[in-house]
């Protein structure tokens, strides 16, 4: 088994929001950032029962928890989420980020089913 990331992007406020998701046997790893260069940001972990913990940073805490709760519920696995977005973008980016996360998880599931 190899660890491969599904990647995609969306826009909000004329800015590129990018994401990458990799699925493991017991967890999903999701990384979201603005711009071309991937960057680690605020890191949260969410268990399948939607209990979240902050691991690193605090700038996009609420956004990371929202995405983590969604991914953990959809996948039934632990979700490790990194968000690196400008502070001013947190509220505006919530819906586009959640939509991007859903899209990436469906792509990851299709990739898994292919083999």
C-alpha positions as CSV (number, residue, x, y, z in Angstrom):
1,X,0.0,0.0,0.0
2,X,1.3,3.5,-0.8
3,X,0.2,6.7,0.7
4,X,-1.2,9.0,-2.0
5,X,-2.9,12.4,-1.6
6,X,-5.9,13.5,-3.6
7,X,-5.5,17.2,-4.4
8,X,-7.9,19.9,-5.6
9,X,-8.6,23.6,-5.3
10,X,-11.4,26.2,-5.1
11,X,-11.5,30.0,-4.9
12,X,-12.9,32.4,-2.4
13,X,-12.5,36.2,-2.4
14,X,-10.4,35.8,-5.6
15,X,-7.9,33.6,-3.8
16,X,-6.9,30.1,-4.4
17,X,-7.7,27.6,-1.6
18,X,-6.0,24.3,-2.1
19,X,-6.4,21.0,-0.3
20,X,-5.0,17.5,-0.1
21,X,-6.4,14.4,1.5
22,X,-4.9,11.0,2.2
23,X,-6.8,8.1,3.7
24,X,-5.2,5.5,6.0
25,X,-6.8,2.4,7.5
26,X,-7.9,4.2,10.7
27,X,-7.6,7.9,9.8
28,X,-7.9,10.6,7.2
29,X,-5.3,13.3,6.8
30,X,-6.4,16.6,5.3
31,X,-4.2,19.7,4.6
32,X,-5.7,23.0,3.4
33,X,-3.7,26.2,2.5
34,X,-4.0,29.4,0.5
35,X,-1.7,29.9,-2.5
36,X,0.7,27.7,-4.4
37,X,3.0,26.5,-1.7
38,X,1.6,23.8,0.7
39,X,2.0,24.9,4.3
40,X,1.3,23.2,7.6
41,X,-1.0,25.3,9.8
42,X,-3.3,25.0,12.8
43,X,-3.6,21.2,13.4
44,X,-6.6,19.6,14.9
45,X,-7.6,16.0,15.4
46,X,-11.2,14.8,15.6
47,X,-12.4,11.3,16.6
48,X,-15.3,9.6,14.9
49,X,-17.6,10.6,17.7
50,X,-16.8,14.3,16.8
51,X,-14.7,15.1,19.8
52,X,-11.9,17.5,18.6
53,X,-8.6,18.5,20.1
54,X,-6.2,21.2,19.1
55,X,-2.7,20.0,18.5
56,X,-0.8,23.0,17.2
57,X,-1.6,26.7,16.6
58,X,-4.9,28.5,17.0
59,X,-5.4,30.8,14.0
60,X,-8.0,28.6,12.1
61,X,-9.1,26.5,15.1
62,X,-12.9,26.7,14.5
63,X,-12.4,26.0,10.8
64,X,-10.2,23.0,11.4
65,X,-12.6,21.6,13.9
66,X,-15.6,22.0,11.5
67,X,-13.8,20.2,8.7
68,X,-12.5,17.6,11.0
69,X,-16.0,16.8,12.4
70,X,-17.4,16.5,8.9
71,X,-14.6,14.2,7.7
72,X,-14.7,12.0,10.8
73,X,-18.4,11.6,10.5
74,X,-18.4,10.9,6.8
75,X,-15.4,8.5,6.9
76,X,-16.0,7.0,10.4
77,X,-12.3,7.5,11.1
78,X,-10.1,9.8,13.0
79,X,-9.4,13.1,11.1
80,X,-6.2,15.0,11.3
81,X,-6.7,18.5,9.7
82,X,-4.2,21.3,9.0
83,X,-5.5,24.7,8.0
84,X,-3.2,27.5,6.9
85,X,-5.3,30.5,5.9
86,X,-5.2,34.2,6.6
87,X,-7.1,35.0,9.8
88,X,-9.4,37.4,7.9
89,X,-10.5,34.5,5.6
90,X,-11.7,32.1,8.3
91,X,-15.4,33.0,8.2
92,X,-15.5,33.6,4.4
93,X,-13.6,30.3,3.7
94,X,-15.9,28.0,5.7
95,X,-18.3,27.0,3.1
96,X,-15.8,26.7,0.2
97,X,-13.5,24.7,2.5
98,X,-16.2,22.3,3.6
99,X,-17.2,21.8,-0.1
100,X,-13.6,21.2,-1.1
101,X,-13.2,18.7,1.8
102,X,-16.3,16.8,0.6
103,X,-15.0,16.7,-2.9
104,X,-11.6,15.4,-1.9
105,X,-13.0,12.7,0.3
106,X,-15.2,11.5,-2.6
107,X,-12.2,11.5,-4.9
108,X,-10.2,9.5,-2.3
109,X,-13.0,7.0,-2.0
110,X,-13.1,6.5,-5.8
111,X,-9.3,6.1,-5.9
112,X,-9.6,3.4,-3.2
113,X,-12.3,1.5,-5.0
114,X,-10.2,1.3,-8.2
115,X,-7.6,-0.5,-6.3
